[in-house]
Amino acid sequence: MKVTYPDFLLYELLEWSLFAEPECLLTFPRLEAFRRRIESLPPVRTYIDSNVHQMATDREQSSFWNKAG
């Protein structure tokens, strides 16, 4: 699979969409398949499994999701 910059932009958009609404891709199987193909690429998988990625996507620690009031 040849990956382009726009592919990564779409992947990131899908990831943030899932972060906000975990079931948002249930009715879009082709988008879900695309997302899985990108995250199965070895460099992407290495990043996903890293502590850096885990900190960036920790909903409990995120200032956006953890606002009082």
C-alpha positions as CSV (number, residue, x, y, z in Angstrom):
1,M,0.0,0.0,0.0
2,K,1.5,3.3,-1.0
3,V,0.6,5.9,1.6
4,T,0.4,9.6,1.0
5,Y,0.2,12.6,3.2
6,P,-3.6,12.9,2.7
7,D,-4.0,9.3,3.8
8,F,-2.4,10.2,7.1
9,L,-4.6,13.2,7.4
10,L,-7.7,11.1,6.9
11,Y,-6.4,8.5,9.3
12,E,-5.9,11.1,12.0
13,L,-9.4,12.5,11.4
14,L,-10.9,9.1,11.8
15,E,-8.9,8.4,15.0
16,W,-10.1,11.7,16.5
17,S,-13.6,10.9,15.4
18,L,-13.4,7.5,17.2
19,F,-11.9,9.2,20.2
20,A,-15.0,11.5,20.4
21,E,-17.6,8.9,19.3
22,P,-16.3,5.3,19.5
23,E,-19.1,3.9,17.3
24,C,-19.0,6.5,14.5
25,L,-17.5,4.1,11.9
26,L,-20.0,1.2,12.4
27,T,-21.9,2.2,9.3
28,F,-18.8,3.0,7.3
29,P,-17.0,-0.3,6.8
30,R,-14.7,1.0,4.0
31,L,-13.5,3.8,6.2
32,E,-12.9,1.4,9.1
33,A,-11.0,-0.9,6.7
34,F,-8.9,2.0,5.5
35,R,-8.1,2.9,9.2
36,R,-7.1,-0.6,10.0
37,R,-4.8,-0.8,6.9
38,I,-3.0,2.4,7.9
39,E,-2.6,1.3,11.6
40,S,-1.2,-2.1,10.5
41,L,1.8,-0.5,8.8
42,P,4.8,-1.3,10.9
43,P,6.0,2.3,11.6
44,V,2.4,3.4,12.5
45,R,1.9,0.3,14.7
46,T,5.2,1.1,16.5
47,Y,3.9,4.6,17.2
48,I,0.5,3.4,18.3
49,D,2.1,1.0,20.8
50,S,4.4,3.7,22.2
51,N,4.0,5.7,25.4
52,V,4.0,8.9,23.4
53,H,0.8,7.8,21.6
54,Q,-0.8,6.6,24.8
55,M,-0.3,9.9,26.5
56,A,-1.6,11.9,23.6
57,T,-4.9,9.9,23.5
58,D,-5.6,9.4,27.2
59,R,-9.1,10.8,27.5
60,E,-8.9,11.1,31.3
61,Q,-5.8,13.3,31.1
62,S,-6.9,15.3,28.1
63,S,-7.6,18.9,28.9
64,F,-10.3,19.0,26.2
65,W,-12.3,16.1,27.7
66,N,-11.5,16.8,31.3
67,K,-12.9,20.3,31.7
68,A,-14.9,21.1,34.9
69,G,-18.2,22.9,34.6
